[in-house]
Amino acid sequence: MPPNLTKAHQVLDKAVDAAYGYKAAATDAARVAFLFGLYQQLTSLLPPTKPTKIKRASKAAL
């Protein structure tokens, strides 16, 4: 990877770490696991959606 792109990724990683309060190992795998954990916590707070039934038209209506 070009040095300027590597530096940009490092700056972005630091910004994401600061924004989400990540303070553990600075590896990509650990950071992604942390972020997916946050995502799971946030989305699990949503009420489960009920599947909607599709009403079929009766033969008389066709």
Summary of the structure (lengths in Angstrom):
residues: 62
radius of gyration: 22.4
end to end distance: 62.2
largest distance: 70.3
contacts: 93
relative contact order: 0.08
helix: 56%
strand: 0%
